[in-house]
Amino acid sequence: MPQLDTSTWFITILAMLISLFSLIQLKFYKYTFPTNPSPTGLKTEKQTTPWEFKWTKIYSPLSLPPQS
């Protein structure tokens, strides 16, 4: 039974790791990140909705007259 030749495994794995590292670096190089992100003030604006100013009644199913 012939032996498995493992003499080229080191250079193959090394070349694969270098190329994967290069590809990942090129992927991240495309993104631009802010150099000094400053926190913005958290201003919450009150949104007006039509049901806030209107009186509404919630009818419970038990308080309704029986349906026949």
PDB file as gemmi writes it, atoms N, CA and C in Angstrom:
CRYST1    1.000    1.000    1.000  90.00  90.00  90.00 P 1                      
ATOM      1  N   MET A   1       0.853  -1.177   0.000  1.00  0.00           N  
ATOM      2  CA  MET A   1       0.000   0.000   0.000  1.00  0.00           C  
ATOM      3  C   MET A   1       0.901   1.243   0.000  1.00  0.00           C  
ATOM      4  N   PRO A   2       0.681   2.160  -0.921  1.00  0.00           N  
ATOM      5  CA  PRO A   2       1.563   3.341  -0.998  1.00  0.00           C  
ATOM      6  C   PRO A   2       1.306   4.305   0.163  1.00  0.00           C  
ATOM      7  N   GLN A   3       2.339   5.003   0.551  1.00  0.00           N  
ATOM      8  CA  GLN A   3       2.240   5.977   1.635  1.00  0.00           C  
ATOM      9  C   GLN A   3       1.709   7.306   1.094  1.00  0.00           C  
ATOM     10  N   LEU A   4       0.993   8.024   1.939  1.00  0.00           N  
ATOM     11  CA  LEU A   4       0.452   9.323   1.559  1.00  0.00           C  
ATOM     12  C   LEU A   4       1.572  10.364   1.634  1.00  0.00           C  
ATOM     13  N   ASP A   5       1.760  11.076   0.532  1.00  0.00           N  
ATOM     14  CA  ASP A   5       2.822  12.082   0.477  1.00  0.00           C  
ATOM     15  C   ASP A   5       2.338  13.366   1.147  1.00  0.00           C  
ATOM     16  N   THR A   6       2.872  13.681   2.300  1.00  0.00           N  
ATOM     17  CA  THR A   6       2.453  14.874   3.052  1.00  0.00           C  
ATOM     18  C   THR A   6       3.487  15.986   2.988  1.00  0.00           C  
ATOM     19  N   SER A   7       4.410  15.903   2.078  1.00  0.00           N  
ATOM     20  CA  SER A   7       5.476  16.909   2.033  1.00  0.00           C  
ATOM     21  C   SER A   7       4.962  18.271   1.571  1.00  0.00           C  
ATOM     22  N   THR A   8       3.865  18.321   0.823  1.00  0.00           N  
ATOM     23  CA  THR A   8       3.377  19.610   0.309  1.00  0.00           C  
ATOM     24  C   THR A   8       2.243  20.179   1.161  1.00  0.00           C  
ATOM     25  N   TRP A   9       1.856  19.482   2.214  1.00  0.00           N  
ATOM     26  CA  TRP A   9       0.741  19.964   3.018  1.00  0.00           C  
ATOM     27  C   TRP A   9       1.048  21.283   3.696  1.00  0.00           C  
ATOM     28  N   PHE A  10       2.240  21.445   4.207  1.00  0.00           N  
ATOM     29  CA  PHE A  10       2.576  22.672   4.931  1.00  0.00           C  
ATOM     30  C   PHE A  10       2.461  23.896   4.032  1.00  0.00           C  
ATOM     31  N   ILE A  11       3.034  23.838   2.860  1.00  0.00           N  
ATOM     32  CA  ILE A  11       2.992  25.000   1.962  1.00  0.00           C  
ATOM     33  C   ILE A  11       1.572  25.235   1.451  1.00  0.00           C  
ATOM     34  N   THR A  12       0.798  24.159   1.281  1.00  0.00           N  
ATOM     35  CA  THR A  12      -0.589  24.316   0.824  1.00  0.00           C  
ATOM     36  C   THR A  12      -1.433  25.008   1.892  1.00  0.00           C  
ATOM     37  N   ILE A  13      -1.296  24.564   3.127  1.00  0.00           N  
ATOM     38  CA  ILE A  13      -2.072  25.170   4.218  1.00  0.00           C  
ATOM     39  C   ILE A  13      -1.610  26.596   4.472  1.00  0.00           C  
ATOM     40  N   LEU A  14      -0.331  26.831   4.393  1.00  0.00           N  
ATOM     41  CA  LEU A  14       0.188  28.186   4.580  1.00  0.00           C  
ATOM     42  C   LEU A  14      -0.317  29.127   3.493  1.00  0.00           C  
ATOM     43  N   ALA A  15      -0.307  28.680   2.257  1.00  0.00           N  
ATOM     44  CA  ALA A  15      -0.805  29.516   1.158  1.00  0.00           C  
ATOM     45  C   ALA A  15      -2.304  29.771   1.313  1.00  0.00           C  
ATOM     46  N   MET A  16      -3.052  28.765   1.773  1.00  0.00           N  
ATOM     47  CA  MET A  16      -4.485  28.938   1.970  1.00  0.00           C  
ATOM     48  C   MET A  16      -4.757  29.970   3.064  1.00  0.00           C  
ATOM     49  N   LEU A  17      -4.019  29.906   4.167  1.00  0.00           N  
ATOM     50  CA  LEU A  17      -4.229  30.864   5.253  1.00  0.00           C  
ATOM     51  C   LEU A  17      -3.865  32.286   4.837  1.00  0.00           C  
ATOM     52  N   ILE A  18      -2.799  32.435   4.093  1.00  0.00           N  
ATOM     53  CA  ILE A  18      -2.399  33.770   3.630  1.00  0.00           C  
ATOM     54  C   ILE A  18      -3.442  34.341   2.676  1.00  0.00           C  
ATOM     55  N   SER A  19      -3.946  33.504   1.779  1.00  0.00           N  
ATOM     56  CA  SER A  19      -4.937  34.009   0.832  1.00  0.00           C  
ATOM     57  C   SER A  19      -6.260  34.328   1.521  1.00  0.00           C  
ATOM     58  N   LEU A  20      -6.670  33.508   2.500  1.00  0.00           N  
ATOM     59  CA  LEU A  20      -7.897  33.822   3.230  1.00  0.00           C  
ATOM     60  C   LEU A  20      -7.748  35.105   4.038  1.00  0.00           C  
ATOM     61  N   PHE A  21      -6.591  35.280   4.654  1.00  0.00           N  
ATOM     62  CA  PHE A  21      -6.351  36.512   5.401  1.00  0.00           C  
ATOM     63  C   PHE A  21      -6.396  37.722   4.464  1.00  0.00           C  
ATOM     64  N   SER A  22      -5.815  37.600   3.284  1.00  0.00           N  
ATOM     65  CA  SER A  22      -5.813  38.713   2.326  1.00  0.00           C  
ATOM     66  C   SER A  22      -7.229  39.024   1.847  1.00  0.00           C  
ATOM     67  N   LEU A  23      -8.011  37.996   1.566  1.00  0.00           N  
ATOM     68  CA  LEU A  23      -9.374  38.226   1.109  1.00  0.00           C  
ATOM     69  C   LEU A  23     -10.227  38.887   2.188  1.00  0.00           C  
ATOM     70  N   ILE A  24     -10.059  38.460   3.414  1.00  0.00           N  
ATOM     71  CA  ILE A  24     -10.835  39.065   4.500  1.00  0.00           C  
ATOM     72  C   ILE A  24     -10.418  40.519   4.708  1.00  0.00           C  
ATOM     73  N   GLN A  25      -9.119  40.790   4.605  1.00  0.00           N  
ATOM     74  CA  GLN A  25      -8.660  42.173   4.735  1.00  0.00           C  
ATOM     75  C   GLN A  25      -9.218  43.051   3.626  1.00  0.00           C  
ATOM     76  N   LEU A  26      -9.279  42.520   2.409  1.00  0.00           N  
ATOM     77  CA  LEU A  26      -9.840  43.301   1.305  1.00  0.00           C  
ATOM     78  C   LEU A  26     -11.334  43.538   1.492  1.00  0.00           C  
ATOM     79  N   LYS A  27     -12.031  42.567   2.055  1.00  0.00           N  
ATOM     80  CA  LYS A  27     -13.457  42.749   2.322  1.00  0.00           C  
ATOM     81  C   LYS A  27     -13.672  43.859   3.337  1.00  0.00           C  
ATOM     82  N   PHE A  28     -12.884  43.858   4.413  1.00  0.00           N  
ATOM     83  CA  PHE A  28     -13.048  44.873   5.447  1.00  0.00           C  
ATOM     84  C   PHE A  28     -12.529  46.235   4.999  1.00  0.00           C  
ATOM     85  N   TYR A  29     -11.642  46.257   4.045  1.00  0.00           N  
ATOM     86  CA  TYR A  29     -11.076  47.522   3.580  1.00  0.00           C  
ATOM     87  C   TYR A  29     -12.120  48.364   2.865  1.00  0.00           C  
ATOM     88  N   LYS A  30     -13.145  47.724   2.304  1.00  0.00           N  
ATOM     89  CA  LYS A  30     -14.177  48.452   1.573  1.00  0.00           C  
ATOM     90  C   LYS A  30     -15.089  49.268   2.479  1.00  0.00           C  
ATOM     91  N   TYR A  31     -15.222  48.866   3.742  1.00  0.00           N  
ATOM     92  CA  TYR A  31     -16.131  49.558   4.645  1.00  0.00           C  
ATOM     93  C   TYR A  31     -15.452  50.775   5.247  1.00  0.00           C  
ATOM     94  N   THR A  32     -16.221  51.830   5.429  1.00  0.00           N  
ATOM     95  CA  THR A  32     -15.686  53.025   6.065  1.00  0.00           C  
ATOM     96  C   THR A  32     -16.356  53.172   7.429  1.00  0.00           C  
ATOM     97  N   PHE A  33     -15.548  53.328   8.439  1.00  0.00           N  
ATOM     98  CA  PHE A  33     -16.034  53.498   9.787  1.00  0.00           C  
ATOM     99  C   PHE A  33     -15.726  54.912  10.244  1.00  0.00           C  
ATOM    100  N   PRO A  34     -16.595  55.503  11.052  1.00  0.00           N  
ATOM    101  CA  PRO A  34     -16.288  56.845  11.563  1.00  0.00           C  
ATOM    102  C   PRO A  34     -15.068  56.804  12.474  1.00  0.00           C  
ATOM    103  N   THR A  35     -14.215  57.817  12.338  1.00  0.00           N  
ATOM    104  CA  THR A  35     -12.979  57.812  13.107  1.00  0.00           C  
ATOM    105  C   THR A  35     -13.240  58.057  14.587  1.00  0.00           C  
ATOM    106  N   ASN A  36     -14.104  59.016  14.899  1.00  0.00           N  
ATOM    107  CA  ASN A  36     -14.396  59.327  16.293  1.00  0.00           C  
ATOM    108  C   ASN A  36     -15.906  59.446  16.442  1.00  0.00           C  
ATOM    109  N   PRO A  37     -16.593  58.373  16.706  1.00  0.00           N  
ATOM    110  CA  PRO A  37     -18.048  58.477  16.827  1.00  0.00           C  
ATOM    111  C   PRO A  37     -18.443  59.241  18.085  1.00  0.00           C  
ATOM    112  N   SER A  38     -19.272  60.236  17.902  1.00  0.00           N  
ATOM    113  CA  SER A  38     -19.711  61.019  19.053  1.00  0.00           C  
ATOM    114  C   SER A  38     -21.162  60.657  19.354  1.00  0.00           C  
ATOM    115  N   PRO A  39     -21.503  60.559  20.622  1.00  0.00           N  
ATOM    116  CA  PRO A  39     -22.880  60.197  20.962  1.00  0.00           C  
ATOM    117  C   PRO A  39     -23.835  61.335  20.626  1.00  0.00           C  
ATOM    118  N   THR A  40     -24.934  60.973  20.073  1.00  0.00           N  
ATOM    119  CA  THR A  40     -25.945  61.977  19.743  1.00  0.00           C  
ATOM    120  C   THR A  40     -26.935  62.068  20.881  1.00  0.00           C  
ATOM    121  N   GLY A  41     -27.519  63.232  21.030  1.00  0.00           N  
ATOM    122  CA  GLY A  41     -28.521  63.435  22.072  1.00  0.00           C  
ATOM    123  C   GLY A  41     -29.764  62.617  21.777  1.00  0.00           C  
ATOM    124  N   LEU A  42     -30.262  61.978  22.798  1.00  0.00           N  
ATOM    125  CA  LEU A  42     -31.450  61.160  22.615  1.00  0.00           C  
ATOM    126  C   LEU A  42     -32.682  62.035  22.793  1.00  0.00           C  
ATOM    127  N   LYS A  43     -33.138  62.601  21.685  1.00  0.00           N  
ATOM    128  CA  LYS A  43     -34.340  63.416  21.723  1.00  0.00           C  
ATOM    129  C   LYS A  43     -35.513  62.551  21.289  1.00  0.00           C  
ATOM    130  N   THR A  44     -36.477  62.431  22.155  1.00  0.00           N  
ATOM    131  CA  THR A  44     -37.671  61.670  21.789  1.00  0.00           C  
ATOM    132  C   THR A  44     -38.793  62.661  21.510  1.00  0.00           C  
ATOM    133  N   GLU A  45     -39.261  62.644  20.298  1.00  0.00           N  
ATOM    134  CA  GLU A  45     -40.345  63.537  19.934  1.00  0.00           C  
ATOM    135  C   GLU A  45     -41.666  62.857  20.217  1.00  0.00           C  
ATOM    136  N   LYS A  46     -42.590  63.614  20.757  1.00  0.00           N  
ATOM    137  CA  LYS A  46     -43.903  63.076  21.055  1.00  0.00           C  
ATOM    138  C   LYS A  46     -44.693  63.026  19.763  1.00  0.00           C  
ATOM    139  N   GLN A  47     -45.045  61.827  19.367  1.00  0.00           N  
ATOM    140  CA  GLN A  47     -45.830  61.672  18.151  1.00  0.00           C  
ATOM    141  C   GLN A  47     -47.302  61.758  18.509  1.00  0.00           C  
ATOM    142  N   THR A  48     -48.005  62.549  17.741  1.00  0.00           N  
ATOM    143  CA  THR A  48     -49.433  62.683  18.001  1.00  0.00           C  
ATOM    144  C   THR A  48     -50.185  61.626  17.206  1.00  0.00           C  
ATOM    145  N   THR A  49     -51.005  60.913  17.902  1.00  0.00           N  
ATOM    146  CA  THR A  49     -51.826  59.891  17.256  1.00  0.00           C  
ATOM    147  C   THR A  49     -53.286  60.272  17.449  1.00  0.00           C  
ATOM    148  N   PRO A  50     -54.125  59.907  16.498  1.00  0.00           N  
ATOM    149  CA  PRO A  50     -55.514  60.367  16.583  1.00  0.00           C  
ATOM    150  C   PRO A  50     -56.275  59.824  17.782  1.00  0.00           C  
ATOM    151  N   TRP A  51     -55.842  58.679  18.318  1.00  0.00           N  
ATOM    152  CA  TRP A  51     -56.625  58.122  19.419  1.00  0.00           C  
ATOM    153  C   TRP A  51     -56.200  58.661  20.782  1.00  0.00           C  
ATOM    154  N   GLU A  52     -55.182  59.507  20.829  1.00  0.00           N  
ATOM    155  CA  GLU A  52     -54.787  60.047  22.118  1.00  0.00           C  
ATOM    156  C   GLU A  52     -55.720  61.160  22.582  1.00  0.00           C  
ATOM    157  N   PHE A  53     -56.304  61.874  21.668  1.00  0.00           N  
ATOM    158  CA  PHE A  53     -57.157  62.995  22.029  1.00  0.00           C  
ATOM    159  C   PHE A  53     -58.636  62.610  22.010  1.00  0.00           C  
ATOM    160  N   LYS A  54     -58.922  61.409  21.604  1.00  0.00           N  
ATOM    161  CA  LYS A  54     -60.295  60.979  21.469  1.00  0.00           C  
ATOM    162  C   LYS A  54     -60.624  59.991  22.587  1.00  0.00           C  
ATOM    163  N   TRP A  55     -61.809  60.116  23.151  1.00  0.00           N  
ATOM    164  CA  TRP A  55     -62.226  59.166  24.172  1.00  0.00           C  
ATOM    165  C   TRP A  55     -62.726  57.916  23.479  1.00  0.00           C  
ATOM    166  N   THR A  56     -62.191  56.806  23.861  1.00  0.00           N  
ATOM    167  CA  THR A  56     -62.634  55.545  23.278  1.00  0.00           C  
ATOM    168  C   THR A  56     -63.057  54.610  24.383  1.00  0.00           C  
ATOM    169  N   LYS A  57     -64.030  53.797  24.089  1.00  0.00           N  
ATOM    170  CA  LYS A  57     -64.514  52.834  25.068  1.00  0.00           C  
ATOM    171  C   LYS A  57     -64.177  51.446  24.552  1.00  0.00           C  
ATOM    172  N   ILE A  58     -63.635  50.627  25.426  1.00  0.00           N  
ATOM    173  CA  ILE A  58     -63.309  49.260  25.066  1.00  0.00           C  
ATOM    174  C   ILE A  58     -64.427  48.368  25.584  1.00  0.00           C  
ATOM    175  N   TYR A  59     -65.030  47.660  24.685  1.00  0.00           N  
ATOM    176  CA  TYR A  59     -66.128  46.780  25.059  1.00  0.00           C  
ATOM    177  C   TYR A  59     -65.588  45.389  25.328  1.00  0.00           C  
ATOM    178  N   SER A  60     -65.861  44.909  26.518  1.00  0.00           N  
ATOM    179  CA  SER A  60     -65.487  43.553  26.864  1.00  0.00           C  
ATOM    180  C   SER A  60     -66.531  42.606  26.282  1.00  0.00           C  
ATOM    181  N   PRO A  61     -66.149  41.444  25.779  1.00  0.00           N  
ATOM    182  CA  PRO A  61     -67.139  40.516  25.219  1.00  0.00           C  
ATOM    183  C   PRO A  61     -68.183  40.081  26.242  1.00  0.00           C  
ATOM    184  N   LEU A  62     -67.823  40.100  27.525  1.00  0.00           N  
ATOM    185  CA  LEU A  62     -68.794  39.686  28.534  1.00  0.00           C  
ATOM    186  C   LEU A  62     -69.833  40.764  28.804  1.00  0.00           C  
ATOM    187  N   SER A  63     -69.524  42.030  28.527  1.00  0.00           N  
ATOM    188  CA  SER A  63     -70.477  43.096  28.817  1.00  0.00           C  
ATOM    189  C   SER A  63     -71.411  43.359  27.642  1.00  0.00           C  
ATOM    190  N   LEU A  64     -71.164  42.743  26.505  1.00  0.00           N  
ATOM    191  CA  LEU A  64     -72.051  42.937  25.353  1.00  0.00           C  
ATOM    192  C   LEU A  64     -73.321  42.121  25.525  1.00  0.00           C  
ATOM    193  N   PRO A  65     -74.406  42.593  24.924  1.00  0.00           N  
ATOM    194  CA  PRO A  65     -75.637  41.782  24.995  1.00  0.00           C  
ATOM    195  C   PRO A  65     -75.445  40.471  24.250  1.00  0.00           C  
ATOM    196  N   PRO A  66     -76.154  39.436  24.660  1.00  0.00           N  
ATOM    197  CA  PRO A  66     -75.971  38.139  23.979  1.00  0.00           C  
ATOM    198  C   PRO A  66     -76.409  38.198  22.525  1.00  0.00           C  
ATOM    199  N   GLN A  67     -75.626  37.604  21.688  1.00  0.00           N  
ATOM    200  CA  GLN A  67     -75.920  37.529  20.250  1.00  0.00           C  
ATOM    201  C   GLN A  67     -76.769  36.287  19.983  1.00  0.00           C  
ATOM    202  N   SER A  68     -77.822  36.468  19.193  1.00  0.00           N  
ATOM    203  CA  SER A  68     -78.614  35.276  18.882  1.00  0.00           C  
ATOM    204  C   SER A  68     -78.680  35.019  17.401  1.00  0.00           C  
TER     205      SER A  68                                                      
END                                                                             
